[in-house]
Amino acid sequence: MSEKGEVDLTGAKLNTGVWLVKVPKYLSQQWAKATGRGDVGKLRISKKGNQGKPEVSFTLNEELTVIEGLEDKTVSAPRDHPLTMQTVGGQTLAVFTEASSADKIALEGLVVQRAECRPAVSESYMKLKRLQIEESSKPIRLSQQLAKAVTNNYKPVANHAYNMEYERKKKEEGKRARADKQHVLDMLFSAFEKHQYYNIKDLVDITKQPVIYLKEILRDIGIYNVKGTHKNTWELKPEYRHYQGEEKTDD
């Protein structure tokens, strides 16, 4: 819609009535191919209908019956299309057009009749529907056997180094079974009698325990140093300290 919101209401002044018709998808596609070529078909209105109502039908131009993209060239679009007429039902419907060049909207007219355009049941139409169903059921991707291997400069890596290291650590952790907590404590106290500070890797090598399980026990008896000379190491809490050798504390 234009920025100013201007609408050309000439169609309303002329009291122009238009029909709102629902058509099959294939028919609208065929019409789109006829842009600039002239008429797309003929509309017939007969006054002699059931209960005095007129009979309306549309006949597609023969030139537009050829449907491109179908493998079976013998299948074509149906030509005859009877229209089922419907009332507007007390609604106020209008048709607008927009000119992209002028950026302007115009009222073409008010809807005075609604209709549904359906193809006449025929052998041609049944072939078309069957072929459309078959086309829609085909898989988008198909497997294809190659006569020779595809060679190029890019060679995919089966497994990256960091993935291999992660799997190795994961496998190693899985082999370590949790020992009794008291047994782990005995090993830790024994180790801390020799040295005051240990990093987690050394304690894992000593106890052969999973890292998560070992840290749970260390939190009960130890302190983790986050700064200073012995950053990133564990030591016993003061109440558990009993060291030997040169690393005795000055407390």
C-alpha positions in Angstrom: 0.0 0.0 0.0 1.2 3.5 -0.7 2.6 5.6 2.1 -0.1 8.2 1.8 -2.8 5.5 1.9 -4.5 6.8 -1.2 -7.0 4.5 -2.9 -8.6 5.1 -6.3 -12.3 4.7 -5.8 -13.3 5.2 -9.5 -14.6 1.6 -9.5 -17.0 2.3 -6.7 -18.4 5.3 -8.4 -19.1 3.3 -11.6 -20.8 0.6 -9.5 -18.7 -2.1 -11.2 -19.7 -5.6 -10.2 -17.1 -8.5 -10.4 -17.1 -12.2 -9.9 -14.9 -14.0 -7.4 -14.1 -17.4 -8.8 -12.0 -20.2 -7.3 -10.1 -22.2 -9.9 -7.9 -25.3 -9.8 -4.2 -24.8 -9.4 -3.2 -26.2 -12.8 -5.7 -23.8 -14.5 -4.2 -20.7 -12.8 -0.7 -21.9 -13.8 -1.8 -22.2 -17.4 -3.4 -18.8 -17.3 -0.1 -17.3 -16.1 1.6 -18.6 -19.2 -0.8 -16.7 -21.4 0.2 -13.3 -20.1 0.2 -10.9 -23.0 -1.0 -13.5 -25.5 -4.7 -12.6 -25.5 -7.7 -14.6 -24.3 -7.2 -17.7 -22.1 -10.6 -19.2 -23.0 -14.3 -18.5 -23.3 -17.0 -18.2 -20.7 -20.5 -19.4 -21.6 -23.6 -18.4 -19.8 -26.8 -20.3 -20.6 -30.2 -19.0 -19.4 -31.7 -22.5 -19.6 -30.5 -24.1 -16.4 -31.9 -26.1 -13.5 -34.7 -24.4 -11.6 -34.4 -21.4 -13.9 -30.8 -20.7 -12.9 -28.3 -20.0 -15.6 -25.6 -22.6 -16.4 -22.0 -21.2 -16.6 -19.0 -23.0 -18.0 -15.5 -22.1 -19.0 -13.6 -23.5 -21.9 -9.8 -23.3 -21.9 -8.0 -22.3 -25.1 -6.6 -25.4 -26.8 -3.1 -23.7 -26.9 -3.0 -23.7 -23.2 -3.8 -27.4 -22.6 -0.2 -28.4 -23.0 1.3 -28.8 -19.5 5.1 -28.5 -19.3 7.2 -30.6 -17.0 5.2 -33.8 -17.3 6.9 -37.0 -18.5 3.8 -38.3 -20.2 3.3 -35.9 -23.1 -0.1 -37.4 -23.9 -1.6 -35.9 -20.8 -3.1 -32.5 -21.2 -5.2 -30.1 -19.2 -9.0 -30.4 -19.4 -10.7 -27.8 -21.5 -14.2 -27.9 -20.2 -14.9 -26.5 -16.7 -18.4 -26.0 -15.4 -18.9 -23.3 -12.7 -20.8 -23.9 -9.5 -22.5 -20.6 -8.6 -22.7 -19.4 -5.0 -24.3 -16.4 -3.3 -22.2 -13.7 -1.7 -24.0 -14.4 1.6 -24.7 -10.9 2.8 -21.0 -10.1 2.8 -19.4 -7.0 1.4 -16.4 -8.1 -0.7 -14.3 -6.0 -3.0 -11.4 -6.5 -5.4 -8.4 -4.2 -5.3 -5.4 -4.0 -7.6 -2.0 -2.5 -6.9 0.2 -0.8 -9.5 3.8 -1.3 -8.4 5.0 1.4 -10.7 2.7 4.1 -9.4 2.5 2.5 -5.9 -1.2 3.1 -5.9 -4.2 0.9 -5.0 -7.4 1.0 -7.0 -10.8 -0.4 -6.3 -11.9 -2.6 -9.3 -15.4 -3.3 -8.0 -17.6 -5.0 -5.5 -18.1 -8.8 -5.6 -21.6 -9.6 -6.8 -21.2 -13.3 -7.5 -19.1 -16.1 -6.2 -18.3 -19.3 -8.1 -16.2 -22.4 -8.1 -14.6 -23.6 -11.3 -14.2 -27.3 -11.5 -13.0 -29.5 -14.4 -15.5 -31.8 -16.0 -14.8 -35.4 -15.1 -13.1 -36.9 -18.2 -10.4 -39.4 -19.1 -8.0 -36.5 -19.7 -8.6 -35.1 -16.2 -8.2 -38.5 -14.5 -4.9 -39.1 -16.3 -3.7 -35.7 -15.1 -4.7 -36.3 -11.5 -3.0 -39.7 -11.5 0.2 -38.3 -12.9 0.2 -35.4 -10.4 -0.1 -37.9 -7.5 2.7 -40.0 -8.9 4.9 -36.9 -9.3 4.2 -35.7 -5.7 5.0 -39.1 -4.2 8.5 -39.3 -5.8 11.3 -38.9 -3.2 13.2 -35.6 -3.4 16.6 -37.3 -3.0 17.6 -40.5 -4.8 20.6 -42.7 -4.3 22.9 -43.2 -7.2 25.7 -45.8 -7.8 29.0 -44.3 -9.0 31.1 -46.0 -11.6 34.3 -44.8 -10.0 35.4 -43.0 -6.8 35.1 -39.3 -6.6 38.5 -37.7 -6.2 39.2 -34.2 -5.2 41.7 -32.2 -3.1 39.5 -32.3 0.0 39.9 -35.4 2.2 37.5 -35.6 5.2 39.0 -36.4 8.6 37.5 -39.6 10.1 38.0 -38.3 13.6 39.6 -35.1 14.9 42.4 -35.1 17.4 40.4 -33.4 20.2 37.6 -35.9 19.7 40.1 -38.8 20.0 41.6 -37.3 23.2 38.1 -36.9 24.7 37.2 -40.5 23.9 40.5 -41.7 25.4 39.8 -39.8 28.6 36.2 -41.0 28.7 37.3 -44.6 28.2 40.0 -44.3 30.9 37.5 -42.8 33.3 35.1 -45.6 32.6 37.7 -48.2 33.6 38.2 -46.7 37.0 35.8 -48.2 39.5 34.9 -46.3 42.7 36.7 -47.8 45.7 35.4 -47.7 49.2 35.6 -44.2 50.6 37.6 -45.1 53.6 40.2 -46.9 51.4 40.5 -43.7 49.3 40.9 -41.6 52.4 43.7 -43.9 53.6 45.5 -43.4 50.3 45.1 -39.7 50.4 46.3 -39.3 54.0 49.3 -41.5 53.1 50.1 -39.3 50.2 49.8 -36.0 52.1 52.2 -37.4 54.7 54.9 -37.2 52.1 54.0 -33.9 50.4 51.8 -31.0 51.4 50.5 -30.0 48.0 49.2 -32.1 45.1 47.4 -31.2 41.8 44.3 -33.3 40.9 46.1 -35.2 38.2 48.7 -36.6 40.6 46.0 -37.6 43.1 44.1 -39.4 40.3 47.3 -41.3 39.4 47.8 -42.2 43.0 44.3 -43.3 43.9 43.2 -44.6 40.5 39.7 -43.0 41.2 37.4 -41.1 38.9 38.0 -37.3 39.1 34.4 -36.5 40.1 34.4 -39.0 42.9 37.8 -38.0 44.1 36.9 -34.3 44.3 33.8 -35.1 46.4 36.1 -36.8 49.0 38.7 -34.0 48.8 36.2 -31.3 49.6 35.6 -33.0 52.9 39.2 -33.2 54.0 41.1 -30.7 51.8 41.4 -27.1 50.7 41.8 -26.1 47.0 44.3 -23.2 46.5 43.0 -20.8 43.8 45.9 -18.3 44.2 49.4 -17.9 45.5 52.5 -20.0 45.1 50.6 -23.3 45.2 47.8 -22.2 42.9 45.6 -25.0 41.5 46.7 -27.6 44.1 45.0 -29.4 47.0 46.2 -29.5 50.6 44.7 -31.0 53.8 42.6 -28.9 56.1 44.5 -27.8 59.3 42.8 -30.4 61.4 44.0 -33.2 59.2 47.6 -32.1 58.6 50.5 -34.3 59.7 53.5 -33.9 57.4 56.9 -35.4 57.3 60.2 -34.1 55.9 61.0 -30.6 54.7 57.5 -29.6 53.7 56.2 -29.2 57.3 54.1 -26.1 57.8 55.1 -23.2 60.1 51.7 -23.1 61.8 
